Amino acid sequence: MFLSDIICYRDENENAIVEGIDHSIKYYPGDFEWGYGGACPANLAYAILVQHLDSDEVKKLFQAFKWDVLAKLPVGGGLIKRTDIMAWVANHRKYDKTR
């Protein structure tokens, strides 16, 4: 179960700030980002999903979550609701033929 919303915003120097995740969890070298589809948004997707799903499922889903959710988030930031994350995961589980 996802316990909190994820808050993404920029500080006064335009650095990406993310609240609601463990910052030590990353899939690729680099930081967290959003608003496009690179390695840093993939890190954020991985960090969001790995806190609540088993590692095999995270590896299947984090790239899709990056494109479906994080790449569409405005560069300035935004709120990713816990309920939206849960709904996204449930929708992808419904169509996963390997489960």
Biopython code that builds the backbone (N, CA, C, O; Angstrom):
import numpy as np
from Bio.PDB.StructureBuilder import StructureBuilder

atoms = [
    (1, "MET", "N", (0.852, -1.179, 0.000)),
    (1, "MET", "CA", (0.000, 0.000, 0.000)),
    (1, "MET", "C", (0.898, 1.243, 0.000)),
    (1, "MET", "O", (1.864, 1.331, 0.758)),
    (2, "PHE", "N", (0.568, 2.161, -0.834)),
    (2, "PHE", "CA", (1.308, 3.416, -0.897)),
    (2, "PHE", "C", (0.826, 4.314, 0.233)),
    (2, "PHE", "O", (-0.370, 4.575, 0.361)),
    (3, "LEU", "N", (1.758, 4.783, 1.047)),
    (3, "LEU", "CA", (1.394, 5.452, 2.287)),
    (3, "LEU", "C", (1.252, 6.958, 2.170)),
    (3, "LEU", "O", (0.545, 7.572, 2.969)),
    (4, "SER", "N", (1.907, 7.566, 1.193)),
    (4, "SER", "CA", (1.826, 9.024, 1.127)),
    (4, "SER", "C", (1.853, 9.503, -0.313)),
    (4, "SER", "O", (2.273, 8.791, -1.225)),
    (5, "ASP", "N", (1.394, 10.719, -0.483)),
    (5, "ASP", "CA", (1.499, 11.377, -1.774)),
    (5, "ASP", "C", (2.963, 11.744, -2.012)),
    (5, "ASP", "O", (3.744, 11.849, -1.066)),
    (6, "ILE", "N", (3.326, 11.938, -3.270)),
    (6, "ILE", "CA", (4.671, 12.354, -3.648)),
    (6, "ILE", "C", (4.585, 13.803, -4.103)),
    (6, "ILE", "O", (3.777, 14.142, -4.967)),
    (7, "ILE", "N", (5.411, 14.645, -3.526)),
    (7, "ILE", "CA", (5.421, 16.066, -3.868)),
    (7, "ILE", "C", (6.727, 16.387, -4.581)),
    (7, "ILE", "O", (7.809, 16.158, -4.041)),
    (8, "CYS", "N", (6.621, 16.917, -5.794)),
    (8, "CYS", "CA", (7.781, 17.289, -6.601)),
    (8, "CYS", "C", (7.737, 18.797, -6.841)),
    (8, "CYS", "O", (6.712, 19.340, -7.253)),
    (9, "TYR", "N", (8.855, 19.463, -6.580)),
    (9, "TYR", "CA", (8.927, 20.900, -6.827)),
    (9, "TYR", "C", (10.372, 21.314, -7.034)),
    (9, "TYR", "O", (11.287, 20.506, -6.875)),
    (10, "ARG", "N", (10.569, 22.548, -7.381)),
    (10, "ARG", "CA", (11.902, 23.099, -7.608)),
    (10, "ARG", "C", (12.225, 24.109, -6.513)),
    (10, "ARG", "O", (11.369, 24.890, -6.099)),
    (11, "ASP", "N", (13.483, 24.083, -6.048)),
    (11, "ASP", "CA", (13.902, 25.099, -5.086)),
    (11, "ASP", "C", (14.286, 26.377, -5.842)),
    (11, "ASP", "O", (14.126, 26.456, -7.060)),
    (12, "GLU", "N", (14.784, 27.358, -5.120)),
    (12, "GLU", "CA", (15.106, 28.661, -5.724)),
    (12, "GLU", "C", (16.205, 28.572, -6.782)),
    (12, "GLU", "O", (16.350, 29.482, -7.598)),
    (13, "ASN", "N", (16.979, 27.487, -6.778)),
    (13, "ASN", "CA", (18.033, 27.279, -7.779)),
    (13, "ASN", "C", (17.599, 26.315, -8.883)),
    (13, "ASN", "O", (18.421, 25.872, -9.685)),
    (14, "GLU", "N", (16.298, 25.991, -8.921)),
    (14, "GLU", "CA", (15.718, 25.081, -9.910)),
    (14, "GLU", "C", (16.128, 23.629, -9.726)),
    (14, "GLU", "O", (15.965, 22.825, -10.644)),
    (15, "ASN", "N", (16.663, 23.273, -8.550)),
    (15, "ASN", "CA", (16.972, 21.882, -8.247)),
    (15, "ASN", "C", (15.678, 21.118, -7.973)),
    (15, "ASN", "O", (14.743, 21.656, -7.379)),
    (16, "ALA", "N", (15.636, 19.881, -8.404)),
    (16, "ALA", "CA", (14.463, 19.038, -8.176)),
    (16, "ALA", "C", (14.426, 18.578, -6.721)),
    (16, "ALA", "O", (15.404, 18.040, -6.203)),
    (17, "ILE", "N", (13.287, 18.795, -6.072)),
    (17, "ILE", "CA", (13.058, 18.361, -4.693)),
    (17, "ILE", "C", (11.872, 17.401, -4.714)),
    (17, "ILE", "O", (10.835, 17.690, -5.312)),
    (18, "VAL", "N", (12.039, 16.255, -4.052)),
    (18, "VAL", "CA", (10.973, 15.254, -3.993)),
    (18, "VAL", "C", (10.745, 14.883, -2.541)),
    (18, "VAL", "O", (11.680, 14.520, -1.827)),
    (19, "GLU", "N", (9.500, 14.975, -2.110)),
    (19, "GLU", "CA", (9.112, 14.579, -0.754)),
    (19, "GLU", "C", (8.229, 13.343, -0.835)),
    (19, "GLU", "O", (7.406, 13.212, -1.741)),
    (20, "GLY", "N", (8.410, 12.432, 0.125)),
    (20, "GLY", "CA", (7.558, 11.256, 0.209)),
    (20, "GLY", "C", (8.205, 9.969, -0.279)),
    (20, "GLY", "O", (7.527, 8.953, -0.423)),
    (21, "ILE", "N", (9.527, 10.000, -0.537)),
    (21, "ILE", "CA", (10.234, 8.797, -0.980)),
    (21, "ILE", "C", (11.553, 8.659, -0.234)),
    (21, "ILE", "O", (12.019, 9.595, 0.417)),
    (22, "ASP", "N", (12.142, 7.479, -0.341)),
    (22, "ASP", "CA", (13.469, 7.220, 0.201)),
    (22, "ASP", "C", (14.484, 7.629, -0.862)),
    (22, "ASP", "O", (14.534, 7.021, -1.931)),
    (23, "HIS", "N", (15.280, 8.635, -0.587)),
    (23, "HIS", "CA", (16.229, 9.180, -1.566)),
    (23, "HIS", "C", (17.453, 8.295, -1.790)),
    (23, "HIS", "O", (18.247, 8.567, -2.691)),
    (24, "SER", "N", (17.616, 7.260, -1.002)),
    (24, "SER", "CA", (18.767, 6.376, -1.192)),
    (24, "SER", "C", (18.500, 5.289, -2.233)),
    (24, "SER", "O", (19.422, 4.584, -2.642)),
    (25, "ILE", "N", (17.258, 5.151, -2.660)),
    (25, "ILE", "CA", (16.884, 4.105, -3.614)),
    (25, "ILE", "C", (16.950, 4.669, -5.029)),
    (25, "ILE", "O", (16.225, 5.602, -5.374)),
    (26, "LYS", "N", (17.831, 4.088, -5.841)),
    (26, "LYS", "CA", (17.966, 4.517, -7.231)),
    (26, "LYS", "C", (18.283, 3.312, -8.097)),
    (26, "LYS", "O", (18.918, 2.360, -7.642)),
    (27, "TYR", "N", (17.845, 3.353, -9.336)),
    (27, "TYR", "CA", (18.133, 2.282, -10.286)),
    (27, "TYR", "C", (19.359, 2.611, -11.127)),
    (27, "TYR", "O", (20.155, 1.730, -11.455)),
    (28, "TYR", "N", (19.503, 3.884, -11.470)),
    (28, "TYR", "CA", (20.629, 4.372, -12.264)),
    (28, "TYR", "C", (21.419, 5.385, -11.438)),
    (28, "TYR", "O", (20.886, 5.936, -10.475)),
    (29, "PRO", "N", (22.673, 5.641, -11.795)),
    (29, "PRO", "CA", (23.391, 6.750, -11.161)),
    (29, "PRO", "C", (22.681, 8.060, -11.505)),
    (29, "PRO", "O", (22.152, 8.210, -12.606)),
    (30, "GLY", "N", (22.668, 8.980, -10.591)),
    (30, "GLY", "CA", (22.033, 10.273, -10.851)),
    (30, "GLY", "C", (20.986, 10.601, -9.817)),
    (30, "GLY", "O", (20.794, 9.877, -8.839)),
    (31, "ASP", "N", (20.323, 11.694, -10.052)),
    (31, "ASP", "CA", (19.332, 12.205, -9.117)),
    (31, "ASP", "C", (17.924, 11.847, -9.570)),
    (31, "ASP", "O", (17.727, 10.980, -10.422)),
    (32, "PHE", "N", (16.952, 12.534, -8.984)),
    (32, "PHE", "CA", (15.548, 12.380, -9.366)),
    (32, "PHE", "C", (15.141, 13.570, -10.222)),
    (32, "PHE", "O", (15.584, 14.695, -9.993)),
    (33, "GLU", "N", (14.295, 13.309, -11.205)),
    (33, "GLU", "CA", (13.750, 14.347, -12.081)),
    (33, "GLU", "C", (12.392, 13.905, -12.587)),
    (33, "GLU", "O", (11.932, 12.802, -12.293)),
    (34, "TRP", "N", (11.763, 14.771, -13.344)),
    (34, "TRP", "CA", (10.464, 14.494, -13.963)),
    (34, "TRP", "C", (10.308, 15.449, -15.138)),
    (34, "TRP", "O", (11.133, 16.340, -15.338)),
    (35, "GLY", "N", (9.252, 15.258, -15.909)),
    (35, "GLY", "CA", (8.948, 16.146, -17.026)),
    (35, "GLY", "C", (9.552, 15.713, -18.349)),
    (35, "GLY", "O", (9.399, 16.407, -19.354)),
    (36, "TYR", "N", (10.229, 14.586, -18.364)),
    (36, "TYR", "CA", (10.794, 14.011, -19.591)),
    (36, "TYR", "C", (11.065, 12.532, -19.320)),
    (36, "TYR", "O", (10.756, 12.043, -18.234)),
    (37, "GLY", "N", (11.628, 11.824, -20.275)),
    (37, "GLY", "CA", (11.781, 10.380, -20.127)),
    (37, "GLY", "C", (13.204, 9.885, -20.050)),
    (37, "GLY", "O", (13.574, 8.984, -20.802)),
    (38, "GLY", "N", (14.006, 10.430, -19.181)),
    (38, "GLY", "CA", (15.401, 10.008, -19.070)),
    (38, "GLY", "C", (15.678, 9.121, -17.872)),
    (38, "GLY", "O", (14.763, 8.585, -17.247)),
    (39, "ALA", "N", (16.975, 8.976, -17.560)),
    (39, "ALA", "CA", (17.404, 8.121, -16.452)),
    (39, "ALA", "C", (16.984, 8.677, -15.092)),
    (39, "ALA", "O", (16.609, 7.910, -14.205)),
    (40, "CYS", "N", (17.042, 9.982, -14.916)),
    (40, "CYS", "CA", (16.672, 10.557, -13.612)),
    (40, "CYS", "C", (15.174, 10.412, -13.321)),
    (40, "CYS", "O", (14.820, 10.119, -12.179)),
    (41, "PRO", "N", (14.274, 10.604, -14.301)),
    (41, "PRO", "CA", (12.872, 10.263, -14.043)),
    (41, "PRO", "C", (12.667, 8.761, -13.801)),
    (41, "PRO", "O", (11.782, 8.369, -13.041)),
    (42, "ALA", "N", (13.481, 7.929, -14.446)),
    (42, "ALA", "CA", (13.399, 6.485, -14.181)),
    (42, "ALA", "C", (13.786, 6.189, -12.735)),
    (42, "ALA", "O", (13.175, 5.336, -12.090)),
    (43, "ASN", "N", (14.796, 6.888, -12.225)),
    (43, "ASN", "CA", (15.163, 6.739, -10.805)),
    (43, "ASN", "C", (13.990, 7.056, -9.898)),
    (43, "ASN", "O", (13.717, 6.332, -8.940)),
    (44, "LEU", "N", (13.303, 8.139, -10.205)),
    (44, "LEU", "CA", (12.157, 8.539, -9.385)),
    (44, "LEU", "C", (11.050, 7.493, -9.476)),
    (44, "LEU", "O", (10.462, 7.131, -8.457)),
    (45, "ALA", "N", (10.761, 7.009, -10.664)),
    (45, "ALA", "CA", (9.742, 5.972, -10.831)),
    (45, "ALA", "C", (10.095, 4.734, -10.018)),
    (45, "ALA", "O", (9.247, 4.170, -9.327)),
    (46, "TYR", "N", (11.337, 4.324, -10.106)),
    (46, "TYR", "CA", (11.806, 3.156, -9.360)),
    (46, "TYR", "C", (11.658, 3.387, -7.854)),
    (46, "TYR", "O", (11.162, 2.518, -7.137)),
    (47, "ALA", "N", (12.086, 4.550, -7.382)),
    (47, "ALA", "CA", (12.023, 4.856, -5.944)),
    (47, "ALA", "C", (10.587, 4.894, -5.432)),
    (47, "ALA", "O", (10.317, 4.491, -4.301)),
    (48, "ILE", "N", (9.674, 5.373, -6.258)),
    (48, "ILE", "CA", (8.265, 5.405, -5.845)),
    (48, "ILE", "C", (7.712, 3.988, -5.746)),
    (48, "ILE", "O", (7.095, 3.630, -4.743)),
    (49, "LEU", "N", (7.929, 3.188, -6.771)),
    (49, "LEU", "CA", (7.320, 1.864, -6.810)),
    (49, "LEU", "C", (7.996, 0.848, -5.897)),
    (49, "LEU", "O", (7.321, -0.026, -5.353)),
    (50, "VAL", "N", (9.313, 0.941, -5.716)),
    (50, "VAL", "CA", (10.034, -0.080, -4.951)),
    (50, "VAL", "C", (9.663, -0.071, -3.472)),
    (50, "VAL", "O", (9.859, -1.070, -2.781)),
    (51, "GLN", "N", (9.144, 1.016, -2.992)),
    (51, "GLN", "CA", (8.764, 1.072, -1.584)),
    (51, "GLN", "C", (7.531, 0.231, -1.280)),
    (51, "GLN", "O", (7.243, -0.048, -0.116)),
    (52, "HIS", "N", (6.797, -0.176, -2.323)),
    (52, "HIS", "CA", (5.518, -0.831, -2.077)),
    (52, "HIS", "C", (5.251, -2.076, -2.915)),
    (52, "HIS", "O", (4.230, -2.737, -2.731)),
    (53, "LEU", "N", (6.154, -2.399, -3.827)),
    (53, "LEU", "CA", (5.970, -3.574, -4.672)),
    (53, "LEU", "C", (7.214, -4.450, -4.579)),
    (53, "LEU", "O", (8.282, -3.966, -4.204)),
    (54, "ASP", "N", (7.091, -5.730, -4.915)),
    (54, "ASP", "CA", (8.278, -6.572, -4.907)),
    (54, "ASP", "C", (9.179, -6.182, -6.075)),
    (54, "ASP", "O", (8.722, -5.597, -7.058)),
    (55, "SER", "N", (10.446, -6.509, -5.957)),
    (55, "SER", "CA", (11.442, -6.022, -6.914)),
    (55, "SER", "C", (11.192, -6.507, -8.336)),
    (55, "SER", "O", (11.458, -5.768, -9.284)),
    (56, "ASP", "N", (10.688, -7.724, -8.513)),
    (56, "ASP", "CA", (10.400, -8.203, -9.864)),
    (56, "ASP", "C", (9.307, -7.373, -10.519)),
    (56, "ASP", "O", (9.400, -7.035, -11.699)),
    (57, "GLU", "N", (8.279, -7.049, -9.758)),
    (57, "GLU", "CA", (7.186, -6.242, -10.312)),
    (57, "GLU", "C", (7.653, -4.821, -10.608)),
    (57, "GLU", "O", (7.266, -4.236, -11.621)),
    (58, "VAL", "N", (8.480, -4.267, -9.731)),
    (58, "VAL", "CA", (9.011, -2.914, -9.963)),
    (58, "VAL", "C", (9.797, -2.878, -11.264)),
    (58, "VAL", "O", (9.640, -1.954, -12.062)),
    (59, "LYS", "N", (10.634, -3.867, -11.479)),
    (59, "LYS", "CA", (11.453, -3.898, -12.704)),
    (59, "LYS", "C", (10.590, -3.983, -13.958)),
    (59, "LYS", "O", (10.978, -3.477, -15.010)),
    (60, "LYS", "N", (9.427, -4.616, -13.857)),
    (60, "LYS", "CA", (8.515, -4.695, -15.000)),
    (60, "LYS", "C", (7.791, -3.372, -15.247)),
    (60, "LYS", "O", (7.482, -3.036, -16.390)),
    (61, "LEU", "N", (7.522, -2.625, -14.179)),
    (61, "LEU", "CA", (6.615, -1.487, -14.280)),
    (61, "LEU", "C", (7.256, -0.102, -14.271)),
    (61, "LEU", "O", (6.632, 0.851, -14.738)),
    (62, "PHE", "N", (8.473, 0.046, -13.759)),
    (62, "PHE", "CA", (8.951, 1.405, -13.504)),
    (62, "PHE", "C", (9.169, 2.232, -14.762)),
    (62, "PHE", "O", (8.971, 3.447, -14.731)),
    (63, "GLN", "N", (9.571, 1.610, -15.869)),
    (63, "GLN", "CA", (9.748, 2.391, -17.098)),
    (63, "GLN", "C", (8.395, 2.883, -17.629)),
    (63, "GLN", "O", (8.288, 4.019, -18.091)),
    (64, "ALA", "N", (7.382, 2.045, -17.565)),
    (64, "ALA", "CA", (6.042, 2.469, -17.990)),
    (64, "ALA", "C", (5.508, 3.573, -17.081)),
    (64, "ALA", "O", (4.887, 4.525, -17.555)),
    (65, "PHE", "N", (5.748, 3.449, -15.774)),
    (65, "PHE", "CA", (5.317, 4.492, -14.837)),
    (65, "PHE", "C", (6.021, 5.809, -15.150)),
    (65, "PHE", "O", (5.413, 6.877, -15.091)),
    (66, "LYS", "N", (7.297, 5.722, -15.481)),
    (66, "LYS", "CA", (8.050, 6.918, -15.865)),
    (66, "LYS", "C", (7.357, 7.626, -17.028)),
    (66, "LYS", "O", (7.115, 8.832, -16.970)),
    (67, "TRP", "N", (7.041, 6.877, -18.081)),
    (67, "TRP", "CA", (6.432, 7.490, -19.273)),
    (67, "TRP", "C", (4.991, 7.922, -19.027)),
    (67, "TRP", "O", (4.585, 8.999, -19.463)),
    (68, "ASP", "N", (4.223, 7.103, -18.341)),
    (68, "ASP", "CA", (2.804, 7.407, -18.139)),
    (68, "ASP", "C", (2.555, 8.520, -17.142)),
    (68, "ASP", "O", (1.597, 9.279, -17.286)),
    (69, "VAL", "N", (3.404, 8.627, -16.136)),
    (69, "VAL", "CA", (3.156, 9.568, -15.041)),
    (69, "VAL", "C", (4.220, 10.665, -14.973)),
    (69, "VAL", "O", (3.894, 11.848, -15.065)),
    (70, "LEU", "N", (5.465, 10.288, -14.815)),
    (70, "LEU", "CA", (6.514, 11.274, -14.538)),
    (70, "LEU", "C", (6.884, 12.121, -15.747)),
    (70, "LEU", "O", (7.153, 13.313, -15.599)),
    (71, "ALA", "N", (6.903, 11.544, -16.920)),
    (71, "ALA", "CA", (7.238, 12.335, -18.114)),
    (71, "ALA", "C", (6.179, 13.397, -18.388)),
    (71, "ALA", "O", (6.469, 14.420, -19.008)),
    (72, "LYS", "N", (4.962, 13.158, -17.931)),
    (72, "LYS", "CA", (3.853, 14.099, -18.146)),
    (72, "LYS", "C", (3.718, 15.143, -17.038)),
    (72, "LYS", "O", (2.949, 16.095, -17.174)),
    (73, "LEU", "N", (4.448, 14.973, -15.965)),
    (73, "LEU", "CA", (4.402, 15.931, -14.860)),
    (73, "LEU", "C", (5.077, 17.229, -15.311)),
    (73, "LEU", "O", (6.152, 17.172, -15.909)),
    (74, "PRO", "N", (4.486, 18.386, -15.045)),
    (74, "PRO", "CA", (5.121, 19.645, -15.454)),
    (74, "PRO", "C", (6.540, 19.767, -14.882)),
    (74, "PRO", "O", (6.807, 19.311, -13.771)),
    (75, "VAL", "N", (7.427, 20.373, -15.636)),
    (75, "VAL", "CA", (8.819, 20.534, -15.214)),
    (75, "VAL", "C", (8.909, 21.246, -13.869)),
    (75, "VAL", "O", (9.818, 20.974, -13.085)),
    (76, "GLY", "N", (7.979, 22.148, -13.596)),
    (76, "GLY", "CA", (7.967, 22.866, -12.327)),
    (76, "GLY", "C", (7.583, 22.011, -11.139)),
    (76, "GLY", "O", (7.812, 22.387, -9.990)),
    (77, "GLY", "N", (6.991, 20.843, -11.423)),
    (77, "GLY", "CA", (6.623, 19.931, -10.346)),
    (77, "GLY", "C", (5.140, 19.697, -10.256)),
    (77, "GLY", "O", (4.373, 20.104, -11.128)),
    (78, "GLY", "N", (4.748, 19.034, -9.188)),
    (78, "GLY", "CA", (3.344, 18.731, -8.970)),
    (78, "GLY", "C", (3.181, 17.671, -7.896)),
    (78, "GLY", "O", (4.143, 17.227, -7.270)),
    (79, "LEU", "N", (1.949, 17.287, -7.708)),
    (79, "LEU", "CA", (1.573, 16.302, -6.706)),
    (79, "LEU", "C", (1.206, 15.000, -7.407)),
    (79, "LEU", "O", (0.417, 14.996, -8.352)),
    (80, "ILE", "N", (1.778, 13.909, -6.944)),
    (80, "ILE", "CA", (1.392, 12.589, -7.421)),
    (80, "ILE", "C", (0.654, 11.933, -6.263)),
    (80, "ILE", "O", (1.263, 11.531, -5.272)),
    (81, "LYS", "N", (-0.646, 11.831, -6.398)),
    (81, "LYS", "CA", (-1.460, 11.313, -5.297)),
    (81, "LYS", "C", (-1.254, 9.821, -5.115)),
    (81, "LYS", "O", (-1.126, 9.064, -6.077)),
    (82, "ARG", "N", (-1.226, 9.430, -3.869)),
    (82, "ARG", "CA", (-1.115, 8.024, -3.487)),
    (82, "ARG", "C", (-2.190, 7.199, -4.178)),
    (82, "ARG", "O", (-1.916, 6.103, -4.669)),
    (83, "THR", "N", (-3.395, 7.713, -4.217)),
    (83, "THR", "CA", (-4.497, 6.983, -4.840)),
    (83, "THR", "C", (-4.290, 6.827, -6.348)),
    (83, "THR", "O", (-4.690, 5.817, -6.926)),
    (84, "ASP", "N", (-3.670, 7.815, -6.981)),
    (84, "ASP", "CA", (-3.382, 7.707, -8.414)),
    (84, "ASP", "C", (-2.302, 6.662, -8.683)),
    (84, "ASP", "O", (-2.370, 5.939, -9.677)),
    (85, "ILE", "N", (-1.306, 6.580, -7.799)),
    (85, "ILE", "CA", (-0.268, 5.551, -7.941)),
    (85, "ILE", "C", (-0.899, 4.173, -7.804)),
    (85, "ILE", "O", (-0.624, 3.277, -8.603)),
    (86, "MET", "N", (-1.741, 4.005, -6.797)),
    (86, "MET", "CA", (-2.401, 2.726, -6.571)),
    (86, "MET", "C", (-3.265, 2.335, -7.765)),
    (86, "MET", "O", (-3.268, 1.174, -8.174)),
    (87, "ALA", "N", (-3.999, 3.297, -8.327)),
    (87, "ALA", "CA", (-4.853, 3.025, -9.481)),
    (87, "ALA", "C", (-4.018, 2.661, -10.699)),
    (87, "ALA", "O", (-4.379, 1.758, -11.455)),
    (88, "TRP", "N", (-2.897, 3.363, -10.895)),
    (88, "TRP", "CA", (-2.019, 3.063, -12.026)),
    (88, "TRP", "C", (-1.492, 1.635, -11.914)),
    (88, "TRP", "O", (-1.511, 0.888, -12.892)),
    (89, "VAL", "N", (-1.020, 1.255, -10.725)),
    (89, "VAL", "CA", (-0.492, -0.096, -10.514)),
    (89, "VAL", "C", (-1.588, -1.135, -10.747)),
    (89, "VAL", "O", (-1.362, -2.138, -11.424)),
    (90, "ALA", "N", (-2.761, -0.898, -10.192)),
    (90, "ALA", "CA", (-3.866, -1.853, -10.354)),
    (90, "ALA", "C", (-4.226, -2.026, -11.827)),
    (90, "ALA", "O", (-4.486, -3.143, -12.274)),
    (91, "ASN", "N", (-4.241, -0.943, -12.573)),
    (91, "ASN", "CA", (-4.559, -1.006, -13.995)),
    (91, "ASN", "C", (-3.509, -1.818, -14.755)),
    (91, "ASN", "O", (-3.856, -2.619, -15.623)),
    (92, "HIS", "N", (-2.237, -1.618, -14.436)),
    (92, "HIS", "CA", (-1.186, -2.357, -15.122)),
    (92, "HIS", "C", (-1.150, -3.825, -14.699)),
    (92, "HIS", "O", (-0.807, -4.691, -15.504)),
    (93, "ARG", "N", (-1.494, -4.104, -13.470)),
    (93, "ARG", "CA", (-1.570, -5.499, -13.031)),
    (93, "ARG", "C", (-2.684, -6.233, -13.782)),
    (93, "ARG", "O", (-2.539, -7.408, -14.122)),
    (94, "LYS", "N", (-3.778, -5.546, -14.035)),
    (94, "LYS", "CA", (-4.934, -6.139, -14.711)),
    (94, "LYS", "C", (-4.550, -6.651, -16.101)),
    (94, "LYS", "O", (-5.079, -7.665, -16.556)),
    (95, "TYR", "N", (-3.636, -5.959, -16.770)),
    (95, "TYR", "CA", (-3.252, -6.327, -18.127)),
    (95, "TYR", "C", (-1.929, -7.085, -18.214)),
    (95, "TYR", "O", (-1.467, -7.395, -19.313)),
    (96, "ASP", "N", (-1.322, -7.385, -17.084)),
    (96, "ASP", "CA", (-0.058, -8.110, -17.053)),
    (96, "ASP", "C", (-0.335, -9.600, -17.159)),
    (96, "ASP", "O", (-0.854, -10.205, -16.221)),
    (97, "LYS", "N", (0.003, -10.186, -18.279)),
    (97, "LYS", "CA", (-0.261, -11.605, -18.531)),
    (97, "LYS", "C", (0.699, -12.525, -17.783)),
    (97, "LYS", "O", (0.473, -13.734, -17.727)),
    (98, "THR", "N", (1.779, -11.967, -17.202)),
    (98, "THR", "CA", (2.773, -12.791, -16.515)),
    (98, "THR", "C", (2.462, -12.969, -15.035)),
    (98, "THR", "O", (3.146, -13.742, -14.364)),
    (99, "ARG", "N", (1.459, -12.283, -14.502)),
    (99, "ARG", "CA", (1.115, -12.386, -13.091)),
    (99, "ARG", "C", (0.303, -13.624, -12.829)),
    (99, "ARG", "O", (-0.081, -13.880, -11.688)),
]
sb = StructureBuilder()
sb.init_structure("model")
sb.init_model(0)
sb.init_chain("A")
sb.init_seg("    ")
for serial, (resi, resn, name, xyz) in enumerate(atoms, 1):
    if name == "N":
        sb.init_residue(resn, " ", resi, " ")
    sb.init_atom(name, np.array(xyz, "f"), 0.0, 1.0, " ", f" {name:<3s}", serial, name[0])
structure = sb.get_structure()
